[in-house]
């Protein structure tokens, strides 16, 4: 077996499909048959052959509504070689869209599992035979490299067995990856870690794409930090293997320390997937926004919240106060964008108070007054919202101009 996550997803779907098809036949649905002539006999001999493919196609609506269908189809749509599998199985017209090919492959796969049968009980041996045919077509002449790393500070809904993010990258509950190293699955708490999993199929190559995994995992971390408040971090160690070989550990480096667990519900799955893809496409490589994003992430990785104050203020100044801190414009501009008119004065005062605490933080002193951590979290939330809205296209990238325009409008209204 070369792709265990795919095997698990297809096994879960096939099991559910078997139950659905068995229920249909129990309620009176009949599998159509054709009469064929047995070859090799002196006298014509005929037998009945069940038309499983027809029976399955008639129930595509029911099968595609099963909760295990979408994850299996999504996993197949991200793989090369699905067209080769369909051709090997005798399909003449190969869909051009990846998702349509995946749908066709699932129908074909079910037909292979239940071929020549009129009952639909799940048979592990027949499933494994069909899966071997699928993998042979998918990975003929290729090697599969898998890299996994604990993604700390996040928990997935128990109904999520895999959150596919595209191009072989997914988030998987640790216990769902059966042969994952125990050190990767289990951390300090009682619950298993969520694992970032990258699966790469490479033709004629045995090189482990650990450097690619580092970059992809960091992008997921960035997207999570922008998606929702949290204390996310990657574990310092990743594990990699070639095909079904032994796992070996590799260093990832530090990315902070999780402060608490953020729960991702099943209702957020599609939203998070879309947001991760957007961040991957639109993260800038240079300029003020890229610099501010880097400072924001530095703040997210500080061990103590108050230590991040200077990071967040520097990022906000890059976006809103290009004239420099001597201009004193940051507090008003931030309030203009991030608060309603009735709340601008309060936000400007809190921002000015945060600026007044900056000197103590630079000197390495933790401010003695209460509420500093909450103030720093508030600044982080505003910075997160600004960066996220620019990346999503909800705000123009020239935030200084946006803020000054809002302040001018407010002054004209007051006059």
N, C-alpha and C positions, 0 to 999 in steps of 0.2 A: 504494500500500500504506500503510495507516494504523496497523497494529499489527504491526511486524516480528517481535517475539518470538512472537506467536501464529502468524504465517506460518511461522516456523522450526519451531515445535513440531508444527504440523499437517503440514508437509512431511516431517519425520522420521517421524511416525507413518504417514502415507500410504505412504511408501517401504517401511517395515517391513510394513505390511499387504499391499501389493502382492506382496512376496516370499512372505509366508505363504500368500496366496490362490493365487499361481502354483504354489507347492509342492503345495498340495492338489489342484489340477487336474492337475498332472503325475503325481500318485499315483493318479489315476483318479476323483477327485471330479467330478461333472457339474453344470453350471449348469442349473437347470430353465428351461424355455421355456414361453411361452404362444403360441397361434396367434391373430393378430388380422387383421382385414380392412383392407386398404389403402383409404383414402377416395378418392373422386373417379374411380374407374375405372368403365367401363360394365359390364364383367363383374366379378364378385367376384374379387378377388385377395387372397391370404393370405400372411402372412409370419410368421416366428418371432421373438419378442422375448424376450431373456434376462431372467429374473427375478433381477436382481442383488441387490435388497433381500432377497429370501428367502435367497439363497445366503449373504449376509453375516450375516443374523440367525442362521442355523444354525451360524455359526462365531464367535459373540460370545465364547465362553469362550476360544478361542485368541487372538482379537484383543485382548481386554482383558488378557491375560497378557503382551503385548508390553511391553518396558520403556519404550517411547515413548508408550504409551496413557495412563497415569496423569498425566504432566505435561500432555498435551494436554487431557484431560478437566478437570483442575484449572484450567487457564487459562480454559477456556470457562465453567466454573461460576462464575467471578468476574466475568463480564461481563453487562451488561444487553443486552437485545435478542435473546437466544438464542430466546426464545419467538416473537418476530417471524419469525426465520429458519425455525423449524419450521412456522409457519403458512404462510409463503410457499412452502415445499416440499410443502405439501399434507397435513401431519400434523394430524389432527383433535383427538386427545387430547394435550394439552400437560401433561407432568408438573409437579407443583407444587414439587417439591424441585429446588434448583439443580443438584445433582450428577446427578440423573436426567435433567434437561433437557440437561445437557452430554453424557451418554451417548447420548441420543437424537440430539443434533446430530452427534456423531461418526459414528453409523451412517448418518444421512442424508447427511452430507458424503461419506462413502466411496461411497454409492450414486450420488451426483451425479458423482463423479470417474470411476466405472467404468460409468456408465449406457450401455446399448445395446452393451455389449462382452461378449465371451465369453473374452477374455484379460485378464490383470491386470498387464501391464507398466506401470511408472510412466511416465506421459506428462506432462511439465512443463506443456504448453499446457493440457491438460484440468484439471490441478490448479489452475493459475492462474485459469482460468475459474470453477471451482467456488469458489475462495477469494474472488474478486471478488463473487460472489453472496452469500457469507457476510458479508463486510465491509459490503456495501451494506445488508444487513438489520440488522447490529449497530450501524452508525454513521450511519444515515440521519438527517439533521438534527442531528448531533452533531459536536463537534470533539474531537480526542484530543490531550491534552498529555502529554508524557513528560519526566520529570526524572530524571537519572542523576547519581550521585556515587560516587567511589572509596571503598570500604570497606576500610581498610588494616588490616593485622595479621591477616588471615584468608585461608585458602585452602580451596577446595572440592574434594572428590573429583572426579577427572577424569570420573567417570560422571554427575555432576550438571550438566546443561545449564541448569537453572533451578530455584531453590529458592523456590517460590511461598509467600508469607507471608499472602496474603489481601488483599482490597480493592485490587487493582491493584499491590500491592507485592511485589517479588521480589528475590532475590540471583542475579546472573548472572555467570559467568566473563566477563571483559572480551572475550576473543577470540570469544565466542559472539554478541556484539552487533555484527553485521557493520559497520555504518556509524557506530559510536560514535567520538567524537573520539579521536585517538591519545593526546592528553594525559590523557584520562580512563583509557584502557586501560593505558598503560605508565607505570610509576613509575621508581624508582631501581634496582629489581632486574631479574633476567632473566625473571621470570614476570609475566604480565599481572595487573592488579588484579581483584579481585572488585568488581562494580558493584552498588550499591543502585539499583533501577529502580522508579519509580512511574509508572504509566500511569493517567490519569484521563480519562474520557469525560464531556464536559459538553455539555448541550443548549443551543444558542444562545449559547455563551460563547467568547470568545477569550482569557480571562485565564489566564496561566500560574500554576498552583497551587504556586508555589515555597515559600510560607509553610507550606502543608500538607506539602510534601516535607520541609522542615526538621524539622518536628515528628515525622513518621513515621520519618525516618532516625535521629533522635536516640533514638526508642523502640527501634529495632533495636539501636542501639549499647548502650543500657542493658540490653536483654535479653541480648546477647552477653556483656557484662561480668558479669552474674549467672549466666549459663549455664555458663561455663567460664573459668578463669584465662586471661588473655591481655592483649596490649597493643594493644587495638583503638582505632581513630580513624577519623574521616571526613576525606576530603581537604578542603582549604579552599575548593575551587572545585567547583561543580556545573554541569551543562549542561542546558538545557531547549529543547524545540522544540514547535511546534504541527503536528499531523498529520505529514507527511513533509517539513516545511520544514527550514531550516538550523538547526543547533545554535547557541545563544548561551550564553556563560558567565555565571554569577551567583555571588556570594560566599555561602559557607555559614558562615564563621567558624571559629575554631579549636576543636578537640576533643581536643587532646593529640597525642602522637607515638607511633607503634607501636614497641614494643621488640623484638618477635619475632613470628613467624607461628604462629597456631593453626590446625591442620588440622581441618576438619569432614568426617568420613567419610560415605559414603552411608548407613551404619547409623544415623547421628545425624540424618538429614534430618527424619524425622517428629517426632522428639523436639524438635528445635530449633524447628520450625514451631509445634508445640503450645505450647512455652514462650514464644515470642514473642507468640502470641495471648493467653496467660494474663497476661503482663506488661502488655500493652496494656489488658486489661480491669481488672486489679487494682492497677495502680500508684496509690498514694494521692496525693491533691492537697494534703493538709495533714497536720499532726500530726508526732509524733516520727519515725515511719517514713519519711515523705516527706523530712524534714530529714536523717535519717541516710543515705538513699539519695543525696541531693544531695551530701553530704559524701563519701560513698564514690566518687561519680563525679569529684569534684574531685581526690581522691587518685589515681584512675586516670589523670588527665590531667597529673599532675606530670611534669616532665622527668627528675628523679632520684628513685629509689624512696624514699630516706630523707626527702625533702621531703614525702611523703604521710603520714608518721607522725602528725602532728597531726590531719590530716583523719580518719584512721581512728580515732584515740582519741576525737576529738570525737563521731564517729558512734556509737561504742560506748557512750560516756557517755550520749548521748541515749536509747539503748535500755535500758541496764542500770544506770545510776547517776544517776537523776534528783535525788538528794540533793546532787550535786556531787562534785568530785574529793576534797574534804576528807574525805569519808566513808570512802574507801579500800576500797570494796566492789567495784569493777569487776573486779579480777583474779579474785577468788573466784567471782563470778557468771558471768563468761565461762567459766571452767573447769568450773563446774557443768553448763552446757548443752553445751559443745563438746568435752568430754573424758569418757572413761569414768572411773569412780571411781579406777582404778589410775593414771590419767594426770593427774588434776586438780592435784596438787601441782606437777608439772613445768610445766603450762600456766600456772598461777597465777604461778609464779616468772618465767617468760618474759614474761608480760604486765606484771608489776611492773618487770621490767628495761626493757621498752620505755617504760614511763611515766617511768622515771628518765632516759631519753635525750631526753625531750621538750624540756627546757629548752634543750639545745644546738641542737636543730633550730629552735626558736623564735628563737634568737639568730642563725640563719643559718649555723651551723657544722655541717659534716658530721662525725658521730661517727667518731673515729679507730679504734675497735676493729673487728676483722673480724666479719663475719656480720650486720651491721646490715640490709643489704638483705634477707637471708633472714628476719630477724625481722619486718621490715615486711611482707613477702609473707605470712608466717604470720598476722599480724593481719588482713590483707586477706582471706585465705581464710576466717577465722572470721567476719568481718563479712559477707562475701558469703553464707556459708551461713545466717547468721541472717536476713538480709533475704529471701533466696530462700525459706527455709522458712516465713517468715511469709506471703509473697505466695502460696505454694502451699497454705497452710492446714495445714502440718505442725506449726506452732508457734502458740500463742496470741500475739496482738499485744502483750500485757503481758509482755514478756520478764523484767522485774525480778521479777514475781510467780512466773514459771516457775522462775527461778534460785533464788529464796529457798525455794520449795517443795522443790526438789531438795536444797538444802543442809540443810533441816530433816530431810528423810528420811535423809540421810547421818548427821546428828548423832544421830538416834534409833537408827539401826542400830548406830552405834559404842557408844552407851550400853548 
